[in-house]
Amino acid sequence: METQLVTDIQKYSIHDGEGIRTTIFFKGCPMSCIWCHNPETQDYRKQFMWNREKCTGCGECAGACPSGAVFWDGQKPVTDAEKCSICHTCEEYCLPNAREFSGREYTVEDLVKEAVKDQPFYEQSHGGVTLSGGEVLARDMDFVERLMGELAERGIRVNVDTCGYVPWENIQRVLPYTDTFLYDIKVMDSDLHREMTGAGNEEILDNLIKLSESGAAVWIRIPVVGGVNDTDRNMKETLVFLSAHSIMPVWIHLLPYHNTGSGKYPRLGQEYQGRDFTTPSKERMWELADMCKKHGFQTEIGG
């Protein structure tokens, strides 16, 4: 039975669309934003994560590993990625929960079963399910389309949270099932966009134009990163682009940068590259929000 990797299923979310929602985070993204606060969702494969602070050095993991992938170097357990079969045995034996694997296999039926548990809350709050990531539209679209169809048949409203860096055909396939698209605009300068995310923004902006022309409901989400895109120039270019193409989102949400995900990088054996980024002040966020409102856009900070 076909499965997809999911890193988390977040219940009672109020930040990924209207009402109370269940947000499903799929693993794998075509972009690699330097400030990403969910780096475990970038790779399309399962990944081993080790939390040094939780590790007590008991050595149970090394003794339990059936493939000999975990050994003790005298100070800490070391995992040989080539030998690791991702069997989860070491994770099960780790009492302090210092070892985990990012990504669990789910079928469409598994995800629907999880989603319907909270259907009464969706109905009371005008909420539903949000498909996020990673990038939900950068994978097997037969799986995604079937999942959304199953949810729609049960009367569950579905939002799609997307970076937009996907083939337009993938967006087209989910249009009939999508209540609202949460669409990211990160940086207007394509060279800077490529430097910060690993990809240019031409396809992203083209897809946004087409999405707007389709009549779909869109919420624009702009992560505001100090030292990257918090300038008047970037915001003006964003607003001019939206106006020039008659794109009228339901909301523009300005999301101030935070580094709360930076601790995940060493757990993945990676180094966080965003140390020079800053969180814009409240005053700066208000200034940017005022710019949006003066152009006629309904705007919120956060969300």
C-alpha positions as CSV (number, residue, x, y, z in Angstrom):
1,M,0.0,0.0,0.0
2,E,1.4,3.4,-1.0
3,T,2.8,5.6,1.8
4,Q,4.3,9.0,2.2
5,L,6.7,10.3,4.9
6,V,5.2,12.6,7.5
7,T,7.3,14.3,10.2
8,D,4.4,15.5,12.4
9,I,0.7,15.7,12.8
10,Q,-0.1,18.8,14.8
11,K,-3.5,18.8,16.5
12,Y,-5.5,21.9,17.5
13,S,-3.5,24.3,15.3
14,I,-4.8,27.8,15.0
15,H,-2.0,29.2,12.8
16,D,-2.5,27.4,9.5
17,G,-5.8,28.8,8.4
18,E,-9.2,29.5,9.7
19,G,-10.5,27.8,12.9
20,I,-9.1,24.8,14.7
21,R,-7.1,22.6,12.4
22,T,-5.0,19.5,12.1
23,T,-1.8,20.3,10.2
24,I,0.0,17.4,8.5
25,F,3.7,18.0,7.8
26,F,5.0,16.0,4.9
27,K,8.7,15.3,4.6
28,G,10.7,16.7,1.6
29,C,11.0,20.2,0.1
30,P,12.5,21.4,-3.2
31,M,13.9,24.5,-1.4
32,S,16.4,24.8,1.4
33,C,15.7,28.1,3.2
34,I,18.6,29.1,5.4
35,W,16.2,30.2,8.2
36,C,14.0,27.1,8.0
37,H,12.7,26.2,11.5
38,N,11.7,22.7,10.4
39,P,15.0,21.4,8.8
40,E,13.9,17.8,9.4
41,T,11.2,18.3,6.7
42,Q,13.7,19.3,3.9
43,D,15.1,15.9,3.0
44,Y,12.8,13.4,1.3
45,R,14.3,10.5,3.2
46,K,14.1,9.4,6.9
47,Q,16.8,11.0,9.0
48,F,18.4,10.1,12.2
49,M,18.3,12.8,14.9
50,W,20.3,12.7,18.1
51,N,19.8,15.1,21.0
52,R,23.1,15.5,22.9
53,E,21.5,17.2,25.8
54,K,19.1,14.4,26.5
55,C,21.7,11.6,26.1
56,T,22.8,10.1,29.4
57,G,25.5,7.9,27.9
58,C,23.9,4.6,29.0
59,G,25.0,2.8,25.9
60,E,21.7,0.9,25.5
61,C,21.5,2.0,21.9
62,A,24.8,0.5,20.9
63,G,23.9,-2.8,22.5
64,A,20.5,-3.0,20.9
65,C,21.4,-2.1,17.3
66,P,21.0,-5.3,15.3
67,S,23.1,-4.1,12.4
68,G,26.1,-2.8,14.5
69,A,25.5,0.7,13.2
70,V,25.8,2.3,16.7
71,F,29.1,2.2,18.6
72,W,30.6,3.9,21.6
73,D,33.6,6.2,21.1
74,G,34.3,6.7,24.8
75,Q,32.3,9.9,25.1
76,K,29.1,9.5,23.1
77,P,27.3,7.0,20.8
78,V,28.2,7.3,17.1
79,T,25.9,6.1,14.3
80,D,27.3,4.8,11.1
81,A,24.8,6.0,8.5
82,E,25.9,3.4,5.9
83,K,25.2,0.5,8.3
84,C,22.0,2.0,9.7
85,S,18.9,0.3,8.4
86,I,16.5,2.7,10.1
87,C,14.8,-0.1,12.0
88,H,14.1,2.2,15.0
89,T,15.4,-0.3,17.5
90,C,17.9,2.1,19.1
91,E,15.0,4.7,19.3
92,E,12.9,2.2,21.2
93,Y,15.7,1.3,23.6
94,C,16.6,5.0,24.3
95,L,14.8,5.7,27.6
96,P,15.7,9.5,27.7
97,N,14.4,9.8,24.1
98,A,17.6,11.2,22.8
99,R,17.4,9.2,19.6
100,E,14.7,9.6,17.0
101,F,14.1,9.3,13.3
102,S,12.4,12.1,11.4
103,G,9.7,10.7,9.2
104,R,7.0,8.1,9.6
105,E,5.2,6.2,6.8
106,Y,1.5,6.9,6.5
107,T,-1.1,5.7,4.1
108,V,-4.0,7.8,2.9
109,E,-6.2,5.8,5.2
110,D,-3.9,6.4,8.2
111,L,-4.0,10.2,7.6
112,V,-7.8,10.3,7.1
113,K,-8.2,8.3,10.3
114,E,-6.2,10.8,12.2
115,A,-8.0,13.8,10.6
116,V,-11.5,12.7,11.3
117,K,-10.9,12.3,15.1
118,D,-11.2,16.1,15.5
119,Q,-14.0,16.7,12.9
120,P,-16.4,18.1,15.5
121,F,-13.9,20.8,16.3
122,Y,-13.5,21.7,12.7
123,E,-17.3,22.0,12.3
124,Q,-17.6,24.2,15.4
125,S,-14.8,26.6,14.4
126,H,-15.0,26.6,10.6
127,G,-11.6,24.8,10.7
128,G,-10.3,21.7,8.9
129,V,-7.0,20.1,7.8
130,T,-3.9,21.9,6.5
131,L,-1.4,20.0,4.3
132,S,2.0,21.4,4.9
133,G,5.7,20.4,4.9
134,G,8.2,20.4,3.7
135,E,6.2,20.9,0.5
136,V,3.1,18.8,0.1
137,L,2.9,19.5,-3.7
138,A,6.4,18.2,-4.4
139,R,5.7,14.5,-4.2
140,D,3.4,11.8,-5.6
141,M,0.4,13.8,-6.6
142,D,-1.8,10.7,-6.9
143,F,-1.4,10.2,-3.2
144,V,-2.1,13.9,-2.4
145,E,-5.1,14.1,-4.7
146,R,-6.6,10.9,-3.2
147,L,-6.0,12.2,0.4
148,M,-7.7,15.5,-0.4
149,G,-10.6,13.7,-2.1
150,E,-11.2,11.4,0.8
151,L,-11.2,14.4,3.2
152,A,-13.6,16.3,1.0
153,E,-16.0,13.4,0.8
154,R,-16.2,13.6,4.6
155,G,-16.9,17.3,4.5
156,I,-13.5,18.3,5.9
157,R,-12.2,21.6,4.5
158,V,-8.5,21.4,3.3
159,N,-5.9,24.1,3.1
160,V,-2.6,23.8,1.2
161,D,0.5,25.5,2.6
162,T,2.9,25.8,-0.3
163,C,6.2,27.5,-1.2
164,G,4.9,27.6,-4.8
165,Y,8.2,26.1,-6.2
166,V,6.4,23.2,-7.9
167,P,5.0,22.5,-11.4
168,W,1.8,24.4,-12.1
169,E,0.2,21.1,-13.0
170,N,0.5,19.9,-9.4
171,I,-1.3,23.0,-8.2
172,Q,-4.0,22.5,-10.8
173,R,-4.7,19.0,-9.5
174,V,-5.6,20.1,-6.0
175,L,-7.6,23.2,-7.0
176,P,-11.0,21.3,-6.8
177,Y,-10.3,20.2,-3.3
178,T,-8.6,23.2,-1.7
179,D,-10.4,25.7,0.5
180,T,-7.5,28.1,0.8
181,F,-3.9,28.3,-0.3
182,L,-1.3,29.6,2.1
183,Y,1.3,30.9,-0.3
184,D,4.8,32.0,0.6
185,I,6.5,35.1,-0.9
186,K,10.0,35.2,0.6
187,V,12.2,37.6,-1.4
188,M,11.4,39.6,-4.6
189,D,15.0,39.8,-5.9
190,S,15.5,36.4,-7.6
191,D,19.3,36.3,-7.0
192,L,18.9,36.9,-3.3
193,H,16.0,34.5,-3.3
194,R,18.3,31.8,-4.8
195,E,21.0,32.6,-2.3
196,M,18.7,32.3,0.7
197,T,16.5,29.4,-0.5
198,G,18.5,27.5,-3.1
199,A,16.0,28.4,-5.9
200,G,15.0,31.4,-7.9
201,N,11.5,32.9,-7.6
202,E,10.3,33.1,-11.2
203,E,8.3,29.9,-11.1
204,I,6.9,30.8,-7.7
205,L,5.6,34.2,-8.9
206,D,4.3,32.8,-12.2
207,N,2.3,30.1,-10.3
208,L,0.9,32.8,-7.9
209,I,-0.4,34.8,-10.9
210,K,-2.1,31.7,-12.4
211,L,-3.5,30.8,-9.0
212,S,-5.0,34.2,-8.6
213,E,-6.5,34.0,-12.1
214,S,-8.1,30.7,-11.2
215,G,-10.2,32.5,-8.5
216,A,-8.7,30.4,-5.7
217,A,-8.7,31.9,-2.2
218,V,-5.1,32.8,-1.3
219,W,-3.4,33.9,1.9
220,I,0.0,35.4,1.3
221,R,2.6,34.6,4.0
222,I,5.8,36.6,4.1
223,P,8.5,35.5,6.6
224,V,10.1,38.7,7.6
225,V,13.8,38.1,8.2
226,G,16.0,40.9,9.6
227,G,18.9,41.6,7.3
228,V,17.3,39.8,4.4
229,N,13.8,41.0,3.3
230,D,12.8,43.5,6.0
231,T,13.6,46.5,3.8
232,D,11.2,49.1,2.4
233,R,12.4,48.2,-1.1
234,N,11.5,44.5,-0.8
235,M,8.1,45.2,0.6
236,K,7.3,47.9,-2.1
237,E,8.4,45.4,-4.8
238,T,6.1,42.8,-3.3
239,L,3.1,45.1,-3.2
240,V,3.7,46.5,-6.7
241,F,3.9,42.9,-8.0
242,L,0.6,42.0,-6.4
243,S,-1.1,45.1,-7.6
244,A,0.3,44.9,-11.1
245,H,-1.2,41.4,-11.5
246,S,-4.5,42.2,-9.8
247,I,-3.7,39.6,-7.1
248,M,-5.9,40.3,-4.1
249,P,-5.2,37.8,-1.3
250,V,-7.7,37.3,1.5
251,W,-4.9,38.1,3.9
252,I,-1.3,39.1,4.0
253,H,0.4,37.6,7.0
254,L,3.7,39.0,8.0
255,L,5.6,36.4,10.0
256,P,8.6,37.7,12.1
257,Y,11.7,35.6,12.0
258,H,12.5,33.4,15.0
259,N,15.4,31.0,15.6
260,T,13.5,28.5,17.7
261,G,14.2,25.8,15.2
262,S,18.0,26.4,15.2
263,G,18.5,23.6,17.9
264,K,17.2,21.0,15.4
265,Y,20.2,21.4,13.1
266,P,22.9,19.9,15.4
267,R,20.5,17.0,16.1
268,L,20.6,16.3,12.3
269,G,24.4,16.7,12.2
270,Q,24.1,20.0,10.4
271,E,25.2,23.6,11.2
272,Y,22.7,26.4,11.4
273,Q,23.6,29.1,8.9
274,G,21.2,31.8,10.0
275,R,23.1,33.1,13.0
276,D,23.3,36.6,11.5
277,F,19.6,36.9,11.0
278,T,17.6,39.0,13.4
279,T,14.0,39.3,14.5
280,P,12.5,42.6,13.3
281,S,11.3,44.9,16.1
282,K,7.6,45.3,16.7
283,E,7.8,48.8,15.4
284,R,9.4,47.6,12.2
285,M,6.7,44.9,11.7
286,W,4.0,47.6,12.2
287,E,5.7,49.8,9.6
288,L,5.7,47.0,7.1
289,A,2.1,46.1,7.9
290,D,1.0,49.7,7.4
291,M,2.7,49.7,4.0
292,C,0.5,46.7,3.0
293,K,-2.7,48.3,4.4
294,K,-2.1,51.5,2.5
295,H,-2.0,49.4,-0.7
296,G,-5.5,48.0,0.2
297,F,-4.4,44.7,1.6
298,Q,-5.9,43.1,4.7
299,T,-2.8,42.4,6.8
300,E,-1.9,40.8,10.1
301,I,1.3,40.3,11.9
302,G,1.7,36.6,12.7
303,G,-0.9,34.0,11.8
